[in-house]
Amino acid sequence: MASLKNRMETKLHDMYRRGRGMPKMQDPQHLYIHSQGTLKTYLQQVDLFAAWLRDHGVKSRAKEAEAVTYVQEYLDDLVTQGKSPYTVHTALAALCKAFDLRMEDYSKPLRDSAPRKGREEAASMTERHDGNMADARYQRLVDFARVVGLRRAEYARLRGRDLVCRDGRYYVHVLQGKGGREQWQLVDAEDAPAVKACFSDIASDELVFRREDMTNKLNLHLLRREQAQEMYLRYVERMEESPTYRQELIQALKQAFAEAGKDWRKSKDMCRLDTPYFTRKSIRRSMAANDRALRYDRVALMAVSVFHLAHWRADVTVANYMR
């Protein structure tokens, strides 16, 4: 059997062969590809998607049904990377052609909010329709996402054994996170009861969220961003309330770096914990336009980035989660 990438490319070439020279008005259902430029763009997009799947541990000869389950996570990841709404839309359009999907079944940023040039506003700030947010069928997932903040594919892989208590603190163990990396998502003490309730009565090998739980239009990246902002505020408040908490948090960060096999001395953020993080250039303009803070406590930022986002960098945390 040919690779998934080759099968997608063959499908697009076939659509172009059928639609070449045909006026678009004769194709009201958009079944074909009518220009060589569009074909070239779509081929580039499916190539990028195939590479992304490979980086996330999906086999090159995976079936289409498996690849489709990653489409929304891929779109969310593009948003996290700061790709414009137009880029995300183009990627989805190509995948819809390759897999016979419907654009309206996926959550994506609105194109009319994108700047004409550059990235003046973060894609994650774009308001998107969340038709399932108030649906009682997904309330358990929504409640969990509000206090844990994982990525869509990470929720789908969670099993009963993945809630772990170490030294009195609870962690959600993500065996295969972004880039196939293992991560330990810290559960804040205030949220531990809700997280434990979600895992209750789930067998060790049983999925925490079933396929039907994950078949939705929920903007899980939005919930991840809101949870990151909430944790930032909690860390700042705790440092203000306790004269020793700041140093305790710094030591916890250094320990996390060591446990992950990283040298905190090589992190420019860890070496500058005594200085605030100031937004600059387009990020600063976007923050100011949206009435967001322009200065952040670097220790609190790194705590959010390391313990809750697995990004390990303050700039990524600000650019994609604080605005």
N, C-alpha and C positions, 0 to 999 in steps of 0.2 A: 504494500500500500504506500502511495506517495505521502510525503510529509504534509502536515497541515498547511504550511506556507505554500507549497506547490498547488495544493487543492484549492486554496483561496485564490491564488493567481490565475489558475485555469478557469475558475468560475468567472472572474472579472473579464478575462480575455474573451470568454464566450459571450458575455453580455455586450461587450464592445463589438464583436463580430456581428451580432444580431441587430445592434442599434446604430451602427455606423451608417451615416448618410440618411438616417430616418429623422424627420422633423420631430422635435420634442412634443409638439401638439398631438402627434399620432401615438404618443406613449403616455397617456394621462396617469397611468399607475406607476410610472417611473420604474419599469421593469428592466430597462437596458441602459447602457452607457453610450453616449452619442458623440463624444469627442476624445481625441487621442490625449489631449491635455488632462481631462478628467481621469482617464484610464491610468495615466502616469502617476497622478496624485494618489489615486486609490491604491495602486500597487505599492507606492512608498509607505502608505499608512498600514497596509496589512503586513508589510515587512517589519515595521516597527512593533506592531502588535505581536507578531510571531517571536521577535527577539525578547519582548517583555515577558511573554509566557515562558520562554526558555529560562530566563533569569529567575522566574518564580517556580521553577521545578516542574513545569508541565512538559511532558514528553513531546518530541517533535512530530511524532505520528499520532498524536492524540486525536480523538474523534471530535467532530464539530460540536456535538452536544456538550462535551466537557469544556471546550474553549469558550462557548457562549456564556457559561456560568461566570467567567472572569471579565466579561465586557464592562459591567458597571464599575468594578474595582479599577479596571484600567482607566476608565474615564475619570474617576475620582483621583487617581494617581496623577493624571495629566493636570488636573486642577491644582493639586498640591504642588506640582512642579512649577506652577505659575504660567502654564500655557494659556493663551488667550481663548475666549469663548469660540472664536472662529476656528482655531486649531482643533479644539475638542469636538466641535460640530463636524468638521471634515473627517476626523478619525472615526466618529460614530457612523457617518454616512457611508464610509468605505466598508466598515464591518457589517452594516445593515445589508449592503449589496452582497457581500461575501457569504453571509449566513442567512439571508432571507429574513431579517429582523425588521421591526418597526421602530422608527425614531422615537415615537411618542411613548414607548415602553421604558425609556431610559431617562435618568435625571442628568441634566447638563446645564451649564450656565447659558443665560440668554445672550445671543450675539449682539443685540442692539445696545448692550451696556459696555461693549468693549471700546477702548480708546482707538483713535484712528492710527496712532503710531505709538509704539512702545507699550509699557504696561503700567499705566498711571493708577490703575485700581486693581487690587488683587482679585483674581478670579473667584477665590473663596468667599468674597463679600457679595458676589452676585446673588440676588434673590432667586431661588428656584422653587418650583412647585413641588410640594411634598404631599401628594394626594393620599398617602397611607399613614401620615403622622398621627391622625386621630382614630385610626382603625383599631378596634379592640383586639383584632387578631394579632397585631404586632406590638401590643403594649409592653409585653415582657421584653422584647428585643429593644424597644425604645428606652425603657427604664434602665436596662443594663448598659446601653450605649451612652446614656447621659453621664454615667459615673465611671465608665472604663475607657471608652474612646478608642476602640480598635479600628482596623480597616475591615471592609466588607468581607473579604476572603478569610480573614482571621476569625471572624465570628463563625463563619460556616465550618471551620475546621475544629473548633473548640470541643473538647470532650470532658466528661465528668472529672477526670483525673487532673485537669489543667488548672484547677484552683488549688494553690499550694500555700501552706503556712510555714514561714521560716522566721525564726527568732521573734515570734509573736506578731509578725506582719504578714498580710495576705498578698499574694501575687497571682496574676493570671499568666500562666505559662503559654507563650506562643512559640510553638516548636519551629514553625516555618513562617517568619514574618516577611517584611519587605526585603527583596533580594535574597530570599531563602534563609535569612539570618534568624537565629533563635533570640528571643527577647523575653524579659520578665517584666510584665506591666504591673507596677505597684498600685495596690488598691488603698486609697486613703482610709484612715481609721473611721472617718465619718460615714463612709460608703460601704464599709465591710458587711454590715448586716444585709443590705440590699443585694450585694453580690452573692453572699452565701445563700440567700433565699433563692436566687436564680439557679444555683447549682444543686439545690436540695432535691433529693429523690432522683438524681441523674446518676446512672451507673458509671463506673470508671471508664468503660469503652464506649459509652453512649454519647451521641452528639448532643450538645447543649441546645443547639438550634437546628431544627429539622429543615429539609429543603423547602417546605411550604412556608416556614418562618422567614426564609431568606429571599423568597420570591416576592419582591415588593419594589416600590419606587422611593423608599426612604432615602433621604439625603444623609447618609451615615457620616459623611465627612463633615457636614455641618455640626452634627452632634459631637464629633471628635474635637472640632474647633472650640465649641462652647465648653466642653469639659476641660480643655487645656486652659482656657481663660479663667474658668472657675478655680482651677488648681493654682494658677498664678496668684490670684487674689488671696487664696488661703495661705500660701507660703509667705506673702508679704505681711499679712495680718499677724501671723504667728511670730514672725521676726520682730514686729513692732511690739508685740505683747510680752515676749520673753527675751531677756538680754543674752541668753545662752543659745537660743535656738539657731541663730545664724551660723555660729561655729559648728554646731551639731550637724546642720544641713551640709555645710562645706565638707565635713569629714565623711558624711554619707555619700556625697558625690565622688570623692576621691576613692572611696571603697568600691563604688559601683564601677568606676573606670578600671580599677585593678581586677575586679571579678570578671569583667568583660575582656580582659587581656589588653587593655588600652593604657597608654601612659598619659596621665592627666597633664603632665608638664609639657606635652606637645600640643595641647589644646590652647589656642589663644584666649578663649573665653575663660578657661580655668585659671590661666595665669593673670587674668584681669578681673577677678571676682570683686575686688575692692573698688572698681569703677563702674558707674552705670552704663547701660547700653543705650546709645542714642541712635535713633533712626536717621537715615540720610537719603538724599537724592529722591528718586521716584517713590520709594517707600514712605519717606517723610511727607511728601506732598499728598500721597494717598491717605495717610493717617490723618493729616490735618484736615483734608476735605471731608473725612468721615467722622470728625470730632473724636479721634482716638488719641491715646497718650503718645507722646513723642520720645519719652524717656522711660526706661525700664530697669528694674533691679536685676542685675546680671545673675545673682545667686538664685533668685526665684525663677528666672528664665531657664537656667540650666537645670534646675530641679524638674521643671515641667518637661524640658526636652529629653532629659536622661531617663527619668522615672516613668513618664507617661506617654511619650511620643517616640522614643528610641531614635531620635535624630542626632543628639549629642552636640548640637550647635545652636547658639542663641539667634543668629541671623535667620536661619530657616524657621525657627519657632516664631519669631516676630513676623516675618514676611507672609507666612501661610496660616498662622493660627491666632495672631493677636489683632487682626483687622478684619 
